[in-house]
Amino acid sequence: MPKVSIIVPVYNTEKYLAQCLDSIINQSLKDIEILCVDDGSTDSSPEILKEYAKKDSRIRIIQKPNAGYGNSMNLGIKELTGEYFGLVDSDDCIASNMYEVLYKEATTHDLDFVRSDHYRWYPERDSKKLIYCYATSGLYNVVKRPMDSDDLFVRVVTCTGLYKTSFIRENQIQYNETPGAAFQDQGFWFQTTALANRMMFVNQAFYYYRFDNENSSINSYKVISTMNAEYELNKQIAKKHEDKHEKIIAFYWRARFAMTLFSCRQMGEDVTPEAVKPFCDSFAKASQSGELDTAFFTEDQLLALSYAVSGPEKFSKMQKGNLKWNALLRKCKHRPGPLRKIFFHLRAFGVKLTIDKLLGRM
């Protein structure tokens, strides 16, 4: 049994694939298996995979008809043999010591999963920008049960982690097998975070998340409707585990709201009433039926929710007003870390919770 299996879902990434594979085969942790799942690529990706497999016996290629990102990940999880596993999208890259560091932390602390920081990567601009998980000082390098912490609603980047295979299989955690590749990591993030008993964040960045791939799923104009559909599927997952985890429904609603709200903020001036209508309609319906549980919402999220249930026009107007916050954050990007983190917490958690954190009340 290898210490770590690495799943690489591949679909038409010939431009980036060699760079990705080079970063994986050169890991300082040598006891790894590399599962490359080709989702019916129509470019030269299959040939690139075969060339690398000839040179490195740790590479296994799984080829199948096109069925989407979730299907590729589920097949990889089914076929892997490692004690722990990670995943690297085939247009991204990783630092050479990523899995050595994460495996050491995972086994030392018997973690269900461990996640790290990452870089938002613009290779064509020859630059890299460190994106924090926005974990507070009380979350980094501390073993926690996610459902017992208010700080776990951080940016979803599942590729920065390492996951215990037995934990994933015992809880039957899978990806939602919807078409394409957009936001299917949301379901995996939701399940691992809600069901884990032992997790930790490492305050180091290893993962280079590419942002100059114009074909990336995150660049779709349908981002809000796609996110909304993904969380409709996650609702069924939450209900499935409701009897074992009393907080999971409240966790689900906050996760759904927080992640869709984040996507809205990323859209900038494109956050039109038409774009946010599916989001607003779903929360208005849940609120009217009494299904919506806001127990985990922050003050600022409750305020944003009041706009959302009032209709897409009001919500869109409110989101465009928040662009001023984004401009302020950009101005602070070269400022000292603590100042920038304060601005983030003000926007994400509200004034009261930010003050509580600064005064050490959390």
N, C-alpha and C positions, 0 to 999 in steps of 0.2 A: 504494500500500500504506500503510494507516495505521500509525502507530507501535505502537499498542496496540488490541487487540480486547478487549471486556469481555463475557463470557457471563453472562446473567442467567436462570437456570432459574426458571420461574414455574409454580406450581400452587396456585390458591385462596388467594392472599395479598392479597386486596383491601384488607385493613385496613392493610397495611404498604407496599404497592407504590409508591404515589406518593412517599412519603418516601425509599424506596430509589432510585427513578429520579432524584429531585431531586439526591441526593448524587452521582450518576454524571454527569449532564449538566452539573453545575457544576464538574467537574474542571478544575484549572488547566492540565493538559495537554489541549489542544483537539483534537489529531490522533488521534482515537479513533473506533472503531466500536462500537456497542452492539447485541449480538445477544440479543434477548429470546426465549427458547424456551418457548412456552406448552404445557404438557403436558396439554392437554385440560381446562383449568380450567372449573368449572361455576358460578363466581361472577362478579363483574363485572371480574375481572382482564383479560380480553381487551379490554373496552371502555376500560379505563384505559390499556392499552398503545397502542391506536389513537389515543387523544387525545394522548398524548405523541409518537407518531411523526409526527403532523401538525405539531407544533411544532418538532421537531428531526430533520433529515434524516439524522443519524448513527445513528438507531435503525432497526434491521431486526427485524421480527417473524417468527418461524417458529412456525406453529401445527401441531399434530399430535395424534393420539389419545393418550390417557394410556398411557404405557409406563414411567414411573419416572424418577427423578433421573439415573441413570447413562445412560439412553438420551438424555435431554435434553442432558447434557454432551457425549456423544460426537457428537451431531448438531451442536452448537455448534462443537466443535473441527474437525469436517469442513468447516463452512461459513465459518469465520472467515478473514479475509485479512490480519490484522495481523502485524507482525514478532514481537511478543510478545503474550501474552494473559493476562488475569486473569479472575477469576470472583467474582461477588457474589450471594449468595443473596437472594432477593427479599423476605425479611423482615428483612434487615440493612441497614446503611448504611456509608459510607466517608468518610474525611476528604477535603477538597477537593484536597489536594496529594499524595494517595497515589500515583497512577500517574506523576506527574511525577518524584517522588523515586525510585521503584523503577525506572523506565525509565532514568533517568540512571545509576544504579548498575549495572543490567544491561548497558547498552551500553558503559559505561566499562571494565568488567571482563570483557566478553564472557562473561556468565554463562549457564549452562543454565537456572537459575532463581535468583530472589532472594526471600526471605521476610522478614516483619517481625513485630513484636509486635502485639497486638490488645487491644481492650477487651472485657471481659465486660459486657454492657450490659443494664441494667434500666430502660427508659424510664418505666415506670409508677411507679417509685420515684424518678424524677428523679435517677438516679445512674449513674455509670460507674466501673468498677473495672479498672485496668490488669492484664492477665494477661500475664506474661512468657513467652517461649518457653523459659525456663530455660536459656538459652545462657550458657556461662561467658564470662569476659572474653577467652578465647582464641578464641572463635567469632564474636563480633560483628565485622562490618566487615572480615572476613578471608576471602579466597577459599580454599575448601577442596574437596577431593574427599570427598563424604559417607562413602563406605565406608572411608576412612582415619581417621575420627574416632570416638571413643567418645561424643561429646557430642551426637550427632544424634538420640538417642531422646527427643525432646521432644514436647510436646503437638501433636497433629495438627490443624492448622487450615490447610488448603490455600488457603482464600480470602484469606489474608494475602499471597499471593505473586504473582509475575509470571513467566511461563514462556516460554522461547524456542520459537516455533512449530516451527521446523525440528527442534529436539531432540525434541520430542514426536512429531512425525510420522515421523522417521527411526527412532525406537525403537518405533514402533507402540504407544505408550502410550495406553491407554483406561481408561474406568471399567467396572467390572463392572455389567452390566445386570440386576441383581436387582430384584424388586418393591419399590416404595416409595422412600424416600430415606435410610434409616438406614445410616450408616457406609460409604456407597459411595465416600467420599473416601479411605478407608483404602487401597484398591487403587491409586488415583492417587498418593497420598503414598508408598506403598511403592515403586512403580516409578520415580518421579522421583528419590527419594532414593537408591535402589540403583544407578541407571544414570547419574546425572549425573557429570560430571568437574569441573565448576566451579559452585559455589554459594556463597551468602553470606547471612548474617542481618543485617538492619538493626535497630539498637536504637532504633527509633521505632515508635509504635503508630498505625495508620491505620484499622484495620477495627473496626467496632462490631458485635459478635456478640450478637444479641438473645437474652435468656434469659427473657422473659416471654411467649413464644408457646407456649401449652399444647398446640398441635398439632404442635410440633416433634418430629422423629424421635428426638431424644436423650432425650425424656421418656417413651419407651415402656418398659413393665415387662419387655419381652422383650430388653432391651439386650444381655445376655450371649450369648444364643443367636444373636442377629442378628450380633453381632461375630464369633462363632465361625464362622458360615456364610460371612461375608465373607472370612475368612482361609483357609478351605478353598479358595476360588477363588484367592486370592493364592498359595497353595502351587503351583498349576499354573504361575503366572507365574514364580515363582522357579525352578522346574525347567526352564522354557523357556530361561532365561538362565544356567543353571548352568555351561555349557561356557565362557562368556565371562567370568564373574565368580565366582571361586572362593569368595568370602566370602558369596555371596548367600543360601545356605541357612541359615548361621548367623545372618545378618542377619534373615532371615525369621522364624526361631523366636524371636529376642529381640523383634522388633517385635510379633509376635503375642502373646507373653506380656505385654510391657510395656503394650500398649494395652488388652488385656482386663483386666489388673490395675488399670489406671487407671479403667476403667469400673466395676469392682467397688467401688473406693473411693468413687466418686461416688454409689453406691447407698445408702450409709449403712446403716441398720438393715434395709433391704430386701434385703441380700445374704444371702439364705437358701440352705440346701443345695439346694433345688429350682432356684433361679435360677442357681447356679454349676455345676450338674451337667454340662451340655454342655461347659463349659470344662475341668473336672477330668477328665472322661472322655476328652476328646481328647488331653490331655497325658499321661495315664496310658497310653493306647494307644500313643502315639508313643514314650514312654519304654521300654515293654516290647518294642516291635518294633525298637528301636535306631535309629529314624528321627530322634529328637530330637537336635538339635545345640545344646549349651549353651555353645559357645565364647565367645560375646559376653555371656553373662549376668553380672550383678554378683553380689556375695556375697549381698546381700539378696534378689535375685531367685531365686537358687538355694535360699535358705531358703524363700521363698514357694512355689517349685516343689515342694519336698519335702512341703509341706502339701497342695498341689493333687493330687499323684499319690497321696496317702494317702486321698483321698476328699473329697466335697463337705462332709461334716459338719465335719471338721477344718479345711478351708480356710475355710469360712464363719465358724467360731469365731475363727480367726486374723484374718480381715478385720475382724470387729467389734471385736477388740482394738485394731486399728490406728486406730479412730475417735478414740482419745485423741490420736494424732498430729495428726489433722485439727483437733481442738479446740485444740491447742497452736498450730497454724499460724494459726487464726482469731484467737487472742489476740495474735499477733505482727503482724497485718495493718496496724497503725498504727505498728509499730516501724520503725527504719531499714532500708533495703533489704538491706544485707549480712547482718544478723541473720536476716531472713526467708529469704534465699537459702540460708544455712547449714542452717536447719531443713529446707528442701526437699531439699537434697542429702543430708542424713542419711537422710531417708525414701526417696529415690529411688535413691541409689547406695551407701548403706552407710557405715559409719564409716571404713574404710580408704581408700576412694577419695576421700571428703570431705577427710580429712586430707592426702592427697596433693595435692589441688587447692589447699588452703590453703597448703601448703608450696611450691607451685610446681613439683611434680614431673611434672605432666602436660605 
